Amino acid sequence: MIARSTLRTGLAVLLLLITLAARTALPAAAGPVNPDQETASQTGNGFDPDQASPSSPLNDAQWKRFGIQVARTLSSSNENLKESALRMIIQYGPDLSLGRAATIDVVRIYHSHPNDNLRRMAVVALGRMDDDWGYDFLHRSVPYEKSPAVRHTLYAVLAKR
């Protein structure tokens, strides 16, 4: 039986994903959502030449709420929700502002989960979170990693730093 809080968290993440998908599916003829993003919409590819990253379909408050939901989902007991949260971090890592507690939850998944594929996802998510403490943990754990696949993923993430 699924606990109500886990179900509520899963539904909140699903709602945020639907909102994100709806925002990115807007036709280009609708114009920019924010007048400050006018340059990005005029280039046709969503890239603002004055900024270093593509324009975001969400505003800062929405990204913050989304980050809070992803962080809350990481501490869930539901394995599917944890995997979904890792996927969101991998995809939207630079846009999310996740705290140290979320980094610790991802490290916990990497360190103690029995599934190597989920552990590899946690390593990549730690790389996308760009947390110095997380990178230091990954760097120190390389000599002790027993799984060759996870070790190769560690090398790849640490090489991008």
Phi, psi and omega in degrees: 000132182276133178293150182298321181294323178293318178295317178298317179296316178298319178293324178295318178295318178298318178297318178294323177295320178295319178298316180296317180295321180293322180293322182281344181269004179296140178291153181294334181289345181290343179084174182289147177288323182243130180300334178291343181266016183300321179297320181295320181285333181287333180286342175089342181245010178077014181253127178266115184296341179279348180241162184271352182229159178298151180294144186269139177284348181245152175274175185298321180295321179291321177296322180295314178298319179297318178297321178297317180293320179295317179297320179294324181291330180299329182269007179289157176273350180279119183295324179293323177293321177299316179297319178297319178296320177297320178296321178294321178294319180296319183282318188243019185313309182295334181276336183276142173250094181258142182275183181296327179298321178293321177298318179295321177296319179293320176298320179298320177296315179299316188286324191235003181281139182286340183271118181295327180294320177291325176296320177295320176298321179295322178296314179295320178297320177298322177295322180285336179286338177055049179256127182300320180296319179295318177297319179297319178298316180297316181298319181286338184270352182303312183295340184261357182285127184266333182277123180298323181294317179292322179297319178295322177295320176301313179300318182294318180291318181290332178290334180282346182288000000 
